[in-house]
Amino acid sequence: MKRVLIAIASAAVVATMGIVGITSASAASAGTLVSGLNSKCLDVTGGSTTNGNQPQLWDCVSGSANQVWTLADNGSVQGRGKCLDVANNSTADGGVVHLWDCYDTVASQKWTLSNGALVNTASGKCLDVKDKNTANGAKLQIWTCTGTSNQKWTFGGTTTPPTTTPPTTTPPSTGGPGIKAVAPYYYTGWGNPPNLTTVTQTTGVKWFTMAFMLNSGNCDPKWDGSRALTGGADQTAINTIRANGGDVVISFGGAAGPWLEHTCTSAAALAAAYQKVINAYGLKAIDIDIEGTPYNTAADQQKTVDALKTIKANNPGITTYITLGSYTTGPDASLINRAAAAGLVVDGWGIMTFDWGSTGNNQGALTIQAADGLKNRLKTAYGWSDAEAYKHVGISSMNGITDENAVVTLADMQTITAYAQQHTIARLTFWSLNRDRQCSGGYPNDDTCSGVSQSAYQFTKIIGAYKG
């Protein structure tokens, strides 16, 4: 991996690519949407207006504000001020239906009620009760229109908005759309990238960190500084991950550069580069992997800190991770102290626990030692308790033989995962998914395998046990 990392994760950013113009459509009518499957009401789960909340079917409750839907003049269907939206602009059968900020120009937020079916404008597919589930808490999707009862809806108009507050009954969590602590690195640029669907089916891990986003000239981000921002193999991988129910962290940087953090001439320009990628993919997470100059230069450190403050201000609810290179006793504290002095509070600081001058066979124990060192530096900089500092610790390991010929074994990764679980740390990842398989022959130098005896994707499965 040969790199220092800074990771940023957004819990609430725009859901679709290139969105502009928040809707100002007035309400045409308001009322309940009752399913033809079981006469239950479309309901805002838990009354939450958080972007990404997935509505549900629930027993109809008279006067429930969670069950009043506005059919707006512009074709949107609005509940509690949010719009019914198809996640990631999907037009595929099974596309997830959730709530999101309303935008006039987004076809995935437009619906037509016709012959009892609620048809999505972007896909021409019907609002569908997933798996014909009749229980409270059943979720919604889009599906090819079939005329079946789980695609039938009755709209009951009302002229008086409800005045009572319903009970906030919430069904069991299904994991939600939030940032995942476990997201191993995946790279399309070399190393015979594995089949992402197979990985998810084998391990249960659905989130991955995609590398690398670099400067292509004039502070303009592209994959590896040369591949188009959208439309290529990287976007195909992201589409696959999302179709499998997961999502991605996009990583800026890597070992060689050119880093945006160094080449962008100001914090404002750097923040704009980050935002361009966030908008292009509707990201919840980005990872800024800076090694060398951007980490060691005070000016570039400050530029990065100030850019992150802008990203947080412009993306309310954003979750941020910063991951640093480390010694076996913990990382240099200069960037941590600079961020604390500037009032930048990130959700997690991580350390790269390899290529740190140790070739011993105790990489699990050394990782824990370094993570405790990070915890102590966070306590000093921010004045946190042990418990609070641990909640801001992240670990980025390496699977198998490292660049220095140390070995992170399967047992080491189990030790690291147990530590993460014990202290509920912010992030647990490794470089890389491309290496997470046994070599067919001798250990090569092209990052196609781990160099240790293992089953396919065994390291991923181990860290996948961490629930964050």
C-alpha positions, 0 to 999 in steps of 0.5 A: 500500500505504501501510503498515509491515509486520510479518510472522509465519510459523508452520512448525508450528501446528495443522493444522485449525480449532478443535482441542482435546484431544490423543488418548490412545488406546491402540494396538489393533495395530501392523504394516505397511501394504502397498500392493496396487499394488506391494507396497511399504510405507507409510513415514514419509518420512525418518523425520521427525516434523515436522508436514506430513511427507507419507508415501510408498511405499517398498520394505519394510525388515524392522524399519523403524520408519518402516514400522510403523503403529498402528491405534489404538482411536480410529480413528487411524492412527499412525506414529512417534507422529504421525497420518495426517491429511488436510491442511486437513480437505479432503474433495475428491478429491486432498486431501493426506495428511500426518502431524500431531499426534494429536487425539481429535476430528478426523474427518480423522484417523479411518480404517476398514480395510474390504475392503482399503481404508483409508477416511477418516471425514471424507470417506468417501474412500479412501487412494489412491496418487497417480497410481498411481505405483509408484516409491519416494517415491510420495505419498498422497491421498484419492480417491473409492473405486473398488476399484482396486489403488492403493486396496488395503492389507494390514495385517500385525500384529505384537506386537513393535515394531521395534528397528532403525533403518532408513536415512533414505532421502529422495526428492527434495524436492517443496517441502514444507509450509514457509513460502514466501519468495515470497507477493505480497499479495492483497486481496478488498476492492477492485480486481477480485481476480484468479482465483487458479487462473489466477495459479498456473497462469500463474506457478507461485506458490502462496503469497499474503499475504491482507490485512487483519485488523483490530480489530472491537472489544474486540480481536476480529480480523475481515477489515477489522474488519468481515467475519466471520473465517471463512465469507466471500469471504476463506475462499473464496480461502484454500480455493482457494489450498490446493486449488491446493497452496499456502497463505496468510500472513494480514496484520494491519493496513493503512494505516487501522486500527484496528490490534489492535497499538494497540487491544488493551490488553496483550501477552497480549490481542494474542497471543490475537487473533493466536492466534485467527486462527492457530487459525481457519485452521490457519495457518503464517504471519501478517503484521502490517502496522502503520503509524503509531501502533503503529510510532511509539509505544514502548508499542505496539512493546513490546506487539507484541514481547512478543506475538510472544514469546508466539506463539513460545513457544506455537507451537513452530517458528514462523517470524517475519517483521517488515517495517518502513517504510523510507527509501532508506538503510534503516529506523528501527532502534528496533523492531529494537533493542527486539526484540533487547534483549527477546531476540526473534529473528525469522527475517526483518526486511523493509522496505517499499521504496516511498512513501519520498520518492523519485520517481526511476526507479531503484527497483531500485537504491534498494531494494538500497541500503535492504536493505543498510542494513537488513542493517547495522542487524541486524548492529549490533543482534544482532551477526550477520555479514553472511551471517547478517544477509542471511538475516534481510532481507526486501523488500516492493516495489510493482509499477508506479506507486507512490503517489508516482508513482515507477515500479517497472519489470519490470527493477527487479523482476528486479534486486530478485529477483537481489539476493534470490537472491544473498544468500538473503534471508528474504522477497520480496513486493510490493503487490499481486497485484490490480495485476499486470496492464496497465491497459485505459486510463489508469492508475486510482486504484483499484489494479486495474492496475500502470500499466506495459506488462506481461503479466498477472501478470508481476511475480508470475512474476519474483519466483516465480523466487526459490527462497529 
